[in-house]
Amino acid sequence: MSRIATTFARCKAEGRAALVTFVTGGDPTPADTGAVLDALVEGGADVIELGMPFTDPMADGAAIQLANIRSLGAGTKTKDIFAIAAAFRSRHPDTPLVLMGYANPMVRRGADWFAEQCKASGVDGVICVDIPPEEDQELGPALRGAGVDMIRLSTPTTDAARLPAVLDQASGFLYYVSVAGITGQQQAQLDDIAAAVARLKAGTELPVAVGFGVRTPEQAAAIATHADGVVVGSAIVEIVGQQGANAAPHVRDKVASLRAAMDKSIKAVA
């Protein structure tokens, strides 16, 4: 089993949802990112998404847009992201690491090159926001050939007719984007999330993780009673933006508060 599959299976066996956290690589600088990633693990994150900075992050709200600007302004390159990933893997051999970003940095040197770099640096999965499943051949075969999960996105507008295409050759987990919009700006109603997760789980054995608009421990706890995973990004990225090179302990505390609330919620339901 992959690290991602093993982690979700362990969380399920423990009767809890996985906490999936996101930060932008190279924010505030490449040298600072390692400490932030370590803080995510120390706070209780089960899976980590590392954002690849890009000039036009179309699915992201202001917090992550600014993080991309800070990272690129610090000179972050794709090679730096892979160096950050490799260093993380050496420190944390069991924590899944997923690269999340946009097609241009992933395919400009060729899909095979990107996939091999992922494999070499210990990356477990990739989320590419702007390559739809209908264009899987652009990146999917290369990643699967390298043993890297191609994680797909489902949204509130993914209907029954399109869902099979989204699920086709997807692996790792299914990321449910809970709002039709950009990151960090809106919050879906819990009833809507519960219904969507139930519908998705009826169509796949993949774990379903819910993200976009999840900011507070209370929100994470509520979603954790329905989903296999909860994704928190913008709220953590904002802390990095506010604290800069001193962000790590503040990030750890935020993640710990999310973890504690999720675990308490699950125990209450049980």
N, C-alpha and C positions, 0 to 999 in steps of 0.2 A: 504494500500500500504506500501511496505517496504521503509526504508529511501533511498535506492538507487533508486527505482522507482520514489519516490516522488521528489527526487533531479533532476533526468533527465527530469521529466515532467515539473518541474518548469523552468528549463533552456530552454526547448523547448518553453514554453509559453512566456518566456522573449525574445525569438528569438536569443538565443546564444548557443554556445557549452559549455559543462561542462569541467572544468579544473580538471584533475585527476593527482595527484602528488604522487610520491613514495619516501620513505626513508627506510633505513634498521633499523629495531628495534635494540636497544642496541648500536648504533653507534653515538658518540664515546664510550658512556657508557650507561647502562640502565637509570641512573639518569639524563642524558642529553637529552634523546629522547623526553620527554614530552615537553620541551621548543621548540624543533624543530617542533613537531607536531602542537603546538600552532601557531608557525610562519607560517606554511603552511595555516592554517585557516585564520590568520590575513592578509596574502598576497592575499587571494581570491580563494584558492582551494575549489572546490565543493565536491570532493571525494578524500579520502586519502587511498593509499595503504601502508601498513606497512609490510616490508619484514621480514621474519623469517630467521635468520642467519643459514647458512648451510655450511658444509665443502666442498661441491662439487657443486657450483651453475653453472651448465653446460650451462645455457642459457644466462649467464651474462658476460658482458665485464669487463675490468680491474677495472673500478671505483667501481662497485658493488661487485666484488670479494674482493677488498681491504676493502670495508665496512664490508663485512662478516668476514674477518680476524680480523678487529679492534673490532667488536662486540663480537666475540667468545673469543678474547684475553682479553676482559674486563669481561669475565665470564658469558655472557648472556645465560640464559637457556629459555626453552619454557615457564616456569612459569613466567619469567620476561616479556615475550612478552604479555602474557595475563594480567599481572598486569599493564603494560603500556596501553594496550587497555582499561581496566576497568577505569583507571584514566582519560584517554582521554574522554571516554563516559560520565563520571560525569561532565567534564568541557564543553563538546560540545555535548549536547543531540541530535542535529539534523544533524550533519555532518556524512555522511556514512564513515565507516571504513572497509577496506578490507584487509585481510591477504593474502600475496602473498609469495609463496615459493615452497618447494619441498616435496615429499611424505614422506620421512623418518621421519621428526619431526612431521608430521601430523598424521601418522597412527601407529607409534611404540607403543603407549599405547592403540591403538584401535580407530577406527573411531568414535564410540559412545562417548568415552571420549573426543576426540578432539571437536566434534560437541557441546557437552554440555558446554565445556569450552568457545567455541566461543559465544554461546548463553548467558552464564552467564556474560561474560565480555563486551557484547554489540557489538560484531563483526557482521557486516551485510553481508559479503560475503567472499568467499575464491577463490583464483586462485592457482591451483596446477599445476605447469609447467610440471611435468613428470608423471601425471596420464592421459592417453589419454581417450577420451570419451568411447572407447570400454571397458575400465576397470572402468567404472563409479561406479560399485558396491563396489569398494574399499573405497569410501568416499562419493559419492553423496547421497545415501539414508539417511545416518546418518545426513548429513548437512540439507537436505530438511526436515527431520523429526524435526530438531531443529529450522526450520524457517530461515536458513542461505542460501543465494544465492550461487549456484555453477556457477561461472563465467568461461566461456570457452574461449579458444584461437583459433583464425583462422589465417592462414598465407598465403603468396602468393602461396604456393603449395597446399592449401586446394581446391580441385577441386569440381565440381558440384556433383560428385558421393559421396564424403565424407562429404560434408557440412551438409546434414541432420543428420548425426551421431553427428557432433559437436553441432548442435543446439538442439538435442533431450534432453529435460529436463534441458537445460541451463536456467539461469535466471540472473536477475540483469542487466547486459549488456554483449555485445560480445566484446572481446578485439581483435582488429585486429593488429597482429604483422606485421608491414609494410615492414620488410626486412627479407630475409631468412638468418639469422645469429644471432649474439649475441647482447646484449643491448649496446647502446651508440656508436656503431662503424660505422654504415652506415646510409645513408639517402635515402629513396625511392623517386622517382620522383613524383611530385604532381599529374601529369596526371594518373600515375599508382594507386596512393592512391584513387583518385576520382572515377576511374573505379571500383576498388575493393570495396569501400564503397557502391557504387550504386548496385553492384551485391549482396552484403551481405544484404542490406536493402530490396532487392526484395524478399529475402528468409526468413526474420524474422521481427517481430515487436519490437524486443529488440533494445535498443540504441546501436550504434556502436562507440566504442572509439578506436582511433588509437595511437599506441605507438611504441617504439623502434626507436632510432635515432632522436627523437625530442629534440632539444637542445636550440634553440634560440626563442625569441619572434616572429621573422619573420616566422620561420617554423611553430610554433604553430598557428599563425594567419592564414596562408595559409590553413592549414589542417582544421581549425575551420569552414571554409566556406563550407566544404563537410561533416564532421563527426559530430556525436552527442557529442563526447568528444575527448579531446586530452590528452594523457598521457605523462608526463615528469618525468623522474627518474634520469638517470645518471648525468645530468647537476646539479641537486640539491644535489645528493650524493657527487659529487666532492667538492661542497662548504663545506659540513660537514667535508669531509676529510681534506680540507685546513684550516678550521677555528676551528675545534674541539669544545670544550665547548663554544666557542664564536660564534657558527654558526648561532644561531637563527635570529638575525637581518639581516644577509646577505641572509639567506634563504627567509625571508619575502620579502626583496627587489627583489630577483630574481622572486619569484612567482608573486609579484605585477606587474612586467614588463611583464610577460607572460599574466596575466589577462588583463592588459590594451591593449596589442597588439591584443589579441583575440577579445575583445569587440569592438575595433576600426575597425577591419577588418569586423566584422559582420555588423556594422553600415554602412560601406562603400558599402557593397554589397546590403544591404537593400535600 
